């Protein structure tokens, strides 16, 4: 039994949800999100509660039960308030600038790294912090991971891009005899 899946999901005020042709749609103050539902679960909307149930008893159907409930819960949370990831960077000459729909990163390479900001994502860069936000939890997390992959933090000096709550274990360098 899925502990997440069997809990009903409450729909807050100001959010409308609907299911059309196997596509779940959530509309709220921060926009509209939609996701195709798995055929192994049944989703029903009654009053202001959403219930998710598996259509059978196989391991895959039970695993999709909790996954689908989590996706729906994240969509409802995203249309009410944005998800946010903060990244911080350190290093000599490292800079980040937002220019329209591009994020320009100067991370010690011979060239600048330009990343296109996906639709629905807001990015801001101040001093040594990059903030990624938006209603879709998956796309926010994926773009933050893409930014981090440009220059991963290294364990000796601690320079690179890391999540603000991430702890980098530092290593001791070579010792002089």
C-alpha positions as CSV (number, residue, x, y, z in Angstrom):
1,X,0.0,0.0,0.0
2,X,1.3,3.4,-0.9
3,X,1.3,5.8,2.0
4,X,1.4,8.8,-0.3
5,X,-1.1,7.4,-2.8
6,X,-3.9,6.6,-0.4
7,X,-4.0,10.1,1.1
8,X,-6.6,12.4,-0.6
9,X,-5.1,15.5,-2.2
10,X,-6.9,18.8,-1.2
11,X,-7.5,21.4,-3.9
12,X,-6.9,24.9,-2.4
13,X,-9.2,27.8,-3.2
14,X,-8.4,29.6,-6.4
15,X,-7.1,26.4,-8.1
16,X,-9.2,24.5,-10.7
17,X,-8.4,21.0,-11.7
18,X,-9.8,18.8,-14.6
19,X,-9.1,15.6,-16.3
20,X,-9.7,15.4,-20.1
21,X,-8.6,12.4,-22.3
22,X,-6.1,11.1,-19.7
23,X,-4.5,14.6,-19.2
24,X,-4.6,16.2,-15.8
25,X,-4.8,20.0,-15.9
26,X,-4.3,22.3,-12.9
27,X,-4.9,26.1,-13.3
28,X,-4.1,28.6,-10.6
29,X,-2.7,32.1,-10.0
30,X,0.8,31.1,-11.2
31,X,-0.4,29.6,-14.5
32,X,-1.5,26.3,-16.0
33,X,0.3,22.9,-15.7
34,X,-0.7,19.7,-17.5
35,X,0.5,16.2,-17.3
36,X,-0.5,13.0,-19.1
37,X,-1.7,10.4,-16.5
38,X,-0.5,6.8,-16.5
39,X,-3.1,4.3,-17.7
40,X,-2.4,2.1,-14.6
41,X,-4.1,4.4,-12.2
42,X,-7.5,6.0,-11.9
43,X,-7.8,9.6,-10.8
44,X,-11.1,11.1,-9.6
45,X,-12.0,14.6,-8.6
46,X,-14.8,15.0,-6.0
47,X,-15.6,18.4,-4.6
48,X,-12.3,19.8,-3.5
49,X,-10.4,16.4,-3.1
50,X,-8.5,14.3,-5.6
51,X,-8.2,10.6,-5.0
52,X,-5.8,8.3,-6.9
53,X,-6.2,4.5,-7.0
54,X,-4.4,1.7,-8.8
55,X,-6.4,-0.2,-11.5
56,X,-4.8,-3.5,-10.5
57,X,-2.5,-5.1,-7.9
58,X,0.8,-5.5,-9.9
59,X,4.0,-4.0,-8.6
60,X,4.2,-1.5,-11.4
61,X,0.6,-0.3,-10.9
62,X,1.2,0.2,-7.1
63,X,4.4,2.1,-7.8
64,X,2.7,4.4,-10.2
65,X,0.0,5.0,-7.6
66,X,2.2,7.0,-5.3
67,X,4.2,8.6,-8.2
68,X,1.0,9.9,-9.8
69,X,-0.2,11.3,-6.5
70,X,3.1,13.1,-5.9
71,X,3.0,14.6,-9.4
72,X,-0.5,15.9,-8.9
73,X,0.4,17.3,-5.5
74,X,3.4,19.1,-6.9
75,X,1.4,20.5,-9.8
76,X,-1.2,21.9,-7.4
77,X,1.5,23.3,-5.2
78,X,3.3,24.9,-8.2
79,X,0.2,26.7,-9.5
80,X,-0.3,28.3,-6.1
81,X,3.3,29.2,-5.2
82,X,6.5,28.9,-7.3
83,X,9.2,26.3,-6.6
84,X,12.7,27.8,-6.1
85,X,16.3,26.5,-6.2
86,X,19.2,28.6,-5.1
87,X,22.8,28.0,-6.4
88,X,25.9,29.7,-5.2
89,X,29.3,29.9,-6.9
90,X,32.8,30.8,-5.8
91,X,36.0,31.1,-7.7
92,X,38.3,33.8,-9.0
93,X,36.7,35.6,-11.9
94,X,33.5,33.6,-11.8
95,X,30.4,35.7,-12.9
96,X,26.8,35.1,-13.9
97,X,24.5,37.5,-15.8
98,X,20.9,37.1,-17.1
99,X,20.4,38.7,-20.5
100,X,16.8,38.3,-21.7
101,X,16.2,34.6,-22.2
102,X,19.9,33.7,-21.8
103,X,22.0,33.0,-18.7
104,X,25.7,33.9,-19.3
105,X,28.2,32.1,-17.1
106,X,31.9,33.0,-16.9
107,X,33.3,30.1,-15.0
108,X,37.0,30.1,-15.7
109,X,36.9,28.5,-19.2
110,X,38.4,30.1,-22.3
111,X,34.8,30.9,-23.4
112,X,31.6,32.0,-21.8
113,X,28.8,29.4,-21.3
114,X,25.4,30.6,-22.5
115,X,22.4,28.7,-21.4
116,X,18.9,29.3,-22.9
117,X,16.3,29.8,-20.1
118,X,13.3,27.5,-20.7
119,X,9.8,28.9,-20.9
120,X,8.1,29.3,-17.6
121,X,11.3,29.5,-15.6
122,X,12.6,32.7,-14.0
123,X,16.3,33.1,-13.3
124,X,18.0,35.9,-11.4
125,X,21.7,36.4,-10.7
126,X,23.0,38.6,-7.9
127,X,26.6,38.7,-6.7
128,X,27.5,35.0,-6.3
129,X,23.9,33.6,-6.2
130,X,21.7,32.3,-8.9
131,X,18.0,31.8,-8.2
132,X,15.9,29.5,-10.4
133,X,12.1,29.6,-9.9
134,X,8.9,28.5,-11.6
135,X,5.7,26.6,-11.1
136,X,6.9,23.3,-12.6
137,X,9.1,21.4,-10.0
138,X,10.7,19.1,-12.6
139,X,11.8,21.9,-15.0
140,X,13.1,24.0,-12.1
141,X,15.2,21.2,-10.8
142,X,16.4,20.1,-14.2
143,X,17.6,23.6,-15.1
144,X,19.3,24.1,-11.8
145,X,21.1,20.8,-12.4
146,X,22.1,22.0,-15.8
147,X,23.6,25.2,-14.4
148,X,25.5,23.1,-11.7
149,X,26.9,20.8,-14.3
150,X,28.7,23.7,-16.0
151,X,31.3,23.8,-13.2
152,X,30.8,21.2,-10.5
153,X,32.3,22.1,-7.1
154,X,35.7,20.7,-6.6
155,X,36.8,19.4,-3.1
156,X,40.2,21.1,-2.8
157,X,39.5,24.8,-3.1
158,X,35.7,24.6,-3.0
159,X,35.3,26.6,-6.2
160,X,32.5,25.9,-8.6
161,X,28.7,26.0,-8.6
162,X,26.8,24.3,-5.8
163,X,23.3,24.3,-4.4
164,X,23.1,26.8,-1.5
165,X,22.2,24.1,1.0
166,X,24.8,21.6,-0.3
167,X,27.8,20.7,1.8
168,X,31.0,20.0,0.0
169,X,33.5,17.7,1.9
170,X,36.8,19.4,1.6
171,X,40.0,17.4,1.0
172,X,43.4,18.2,2.3
173,X,46.0,19.0,-0.4
174,X,49.5,17.6,-0.8
175,X,51.8,18.3,2.1
176,X,55.3,19.7,1.7
177,X,58.0,17.5,3.4
